Amino acid sequence: MKAVADKKIKAVFVVDSVKSWVIDGAQIKNAASTDLTLIPTRKLKTGALAGTEGVQFTVSSADIPAGIAVCFKADFAGRFANLYKSVDGKLVFMGCAKLDSTGKSTVPGIDGKGDYAVMLSELSALPGDMNNDGILNALDASEILKYSVGISAGANLAAADLNGDGTVNASDAAAVLRMAVG
């Protein structure tokens, strides 16, 4: 990992035909030996999440930020791979990426040891991603405002109610803008 970090290169470590680690050396703060074992698991209850379960795995001790490259059937092309991590018994959204025409994508969001699940869905699970492109930006705020005045139906209404008050409105658009700028 030290060489990857020092040279700030991207390294791909193939685990199996479905999963690979993707490590960006520019994101590594402290290079050290790292266990990149991915243990297949079926213990997470994903029934409450949208989409089709793609894969579950346990990360035993990755202390570096990483992505997981996934490869599914080409039938899933264009869908989102939404990554969740089990935190205190709840599945928390970590990142998403759209599958390419061959069913492959690299999903960011592995932040350490734990249990993870990748769900395949037509919709991005990224909070605030109203236009359903997998990126949070001012276009999402614009779509939320258009929806709130009846101009647009919105592509991903499920992700738009950021403040959880049951209404998609200008408050949610403002929250998207705050999140988008960091």
N, C-alpha and C positions, 0 to 999 in steps of 0.2 A: 504494500500500500504506500510505502514511503516514496517509491519511484513514481507511482501514479500521481501522488500529491505533488512531488517536486517538479515533475514535468507538466503538471496540470492537463493530463490527457484523460480521455474517456476509455475505460477498460470494460470489456464484457466478459463475464465468466459464465459459461454455459452450465446449467444444472441438469436439465433434461430437455426433452423435445418441446415442452410447454413453457418452461421458465428459464430465465437467465438473469444474473445480476448485472446492472449497469451502474458503474461507479464513475463519477465525474471528479477528477483530481482537484479541480478548482474549488470544489466545495468542502474538501477535507481540511479540517483545522488542525487536528492532531493525528498524524499518521502512526499507526501501531498495528501489531498483528491483529487480524480480524477473522473470526469464524464465520464463513459464508454458507454454513449448512442451512438448507431449507428442508424442513421435515414436513412431509405431507400430513394433513390432519383433516378430520371431518367433524370436529367437536363444536364448531361455531354454529349457532342457530341463525341462519340468514333469511328465514321465511318472511320477516317483516320488511326486508329490503326489496327495492324494485329490481326487476330483471331476473336473469338466469344466472345461477351460480356457475362461475368459471373454474375457480380453483381456490383451495384453502391451504395454508402452510403456516408453519411456526418458524420464526427466526430465533435461533438460539442465542446469539450475542453479537449482532452487527453494531458496532459503535460509530459508524460513519453514515452520513446521509447517502441514500442510494435509491435507485429506481429498480423496478422489476420489469424485465422484458417478457411479454407473454405472447404466446402463439396459439391461436384457436383456428377452427375451420374458416375457410374463406366465406362461408355462409354468414358469418358474424361481421363481415366488413361493414364499416360505417357506424357500428355501434360503439358505445363507450365502455371501456374497462374502468369501473369505479373501484378504487381500493379502500378497504375499511380495516381498522385495527380494533381489536378488543381491548377496551380500557375500562377497568372496574365493572366488567360484565356487560358493557354496552359497546355496540359496534359504532365506531367514530370514523367519519369520512376523512381520508388522508390525501387523496389525489385522484385524478382521472386523465385518461387519454383516449382519443378516438382510434379505433382499429383501422388499419390501412386496408387496401383492396385484397390483401392476402390473409387478413385476420391477425396481423401482428401490430404490436404497439409497445412503447415503454411508458410505464405508469410511475410517476414520481411519488414519493411519500413514505418510503420505508425509513423510519427514524430510530430504530433500535429493536431490541428483542421483544417478542410478543407473538400473538396469533393474528394472522391477517386473512382476509378473504377478498377475492376479486369477483365482482358481479358484472355481468354483461347486460347492458340496457340501451334502449333507444335514446334515453335521456341521460344527460350529465347529472351527477349528484353534487356538483360544485355549488355550494350555497350562493345564490344570487345570479346564477347563469341562466337568465331569462331567455336569451336567444339561442341557447343550447349549442354553443360552439366549443365548450370546454375551456373557455378563457373568461376571466372576470375583468370587465372593463366598462367604459362609459356607454358602449352599445347596449349593455344589459340594463343600465340605468334608464336609457332612452326607451327601451322596450317596456320596462316597468311603467314608466310615465304614460306611454301610449296605451298600455292596457288599462291603467287607472282612469283614463278619460274615454275609454271605449273605442279607440282607434285600432287596436290590435288585440288578437286573442292570446298572443305570447306563445312561444314554442315550448317553454318549460316552466309552467306555472308552479309546479311543485317546489321549485328551487327559489321562488321569488319572495316569499314572505319571510324576510330575514329577521324581523323583530318578533315574529311568532304571535302577532295579535289577531291572526285570522283574516286580515285584509291586506291586499297588495296595493300599495299607494306610494306617494312621494317620500314617505319616511323610509321605505325600503329602497327606493332609488338613491336616496342620500347615503344610506348605509353601504350600498354597492360602491358608490364613488369613494367613500372613506376607505373601504377595504381595498379597492383597486389601486389607490395611491400608496398603500402600505401602512 
